[in-house]
Amino acid sequence: MSLPAGEARQSHATVSLSAAASVPLLRPLHPLLLGHTDRTFAEYLSGRSVAVQGKAREKRVCLIYARERAKDAPNAGIAKAYAQTANEVEDELVALLHATRPADPVPFPEPPAASGPQTLDELLERSAPPARGLRIVSFVRFCTDLLPGERDVH
């Protein structure tokens, strides 16, 4: 049995374009999982227990694997099965991340702005008893400024 010239032999393993076109589209990744590298995902998990970190990494690897297999599947049935698996694993991973989310830290109140004296001179000025008779003090200063030795006169 020979094939006519110019025709290629069809194999059962060949992917047809119609099967690839009928592959259900994978839904977009959840925002919690979008854009992570291995390093950023590890940093994201750092506030959780070691067991949760291991489980989340395992589910993330399964999710990535299932999504890639769904894109590269040889027919629509296999692609649909991998897409369904990827969606289920993604749901489990998101539920795990939400359930084990670290508590938001309680903000510690900042101390009030320092309105008190900041230097030793300011502290001495504020702790000095209030001056009485400012008119007399200013008059005596004025008089001592008029003398030949100014304020050095005793």
Steps between C-alpha positions, in 0.01 A plus 500: 500500500657821389398859546459734208788739447491814717283355777647431841406201703265594789586367841255465787736702723487809282325798659232642281441873500129452557569307823739769623249771418228324700715492817317683775683812597654494842361766724739778600704437812373632830666833596670332799684265263561729207854604415686301766840345449625227732682762706210745532259218583735380775516856637120523484473179705764599755246598768333158500594171666746263333229240435281757325796623297573147378138432414466832314820440299379150408164632383667779303722249317194285421314807377781608269544146369126452434470837324796422274369151421157647416663740251711224341236222500468296180119510499211691651399230751842486663528879496161530668601253773825685571320836499245368749780365720684832480188692600433268796861520622492878463181518710660282770818709501310829526285359782817383682662843461190678628455263794860532616544870438703656781309740720540865420739654748344734751650840437698623795414862575775744431616711792376857492721751331762632734382843603721522805847649517750332272828652620645569843463878452132464413451274801667756732293784355174310548587378849606843625246674723295758316665839505322760710514861424625480142482878483755537778736244348485664159553846656807378694642348179440827320679692774798263504530531122541880546790462742854501359567129575155394378372179667834404649454766772417352838 
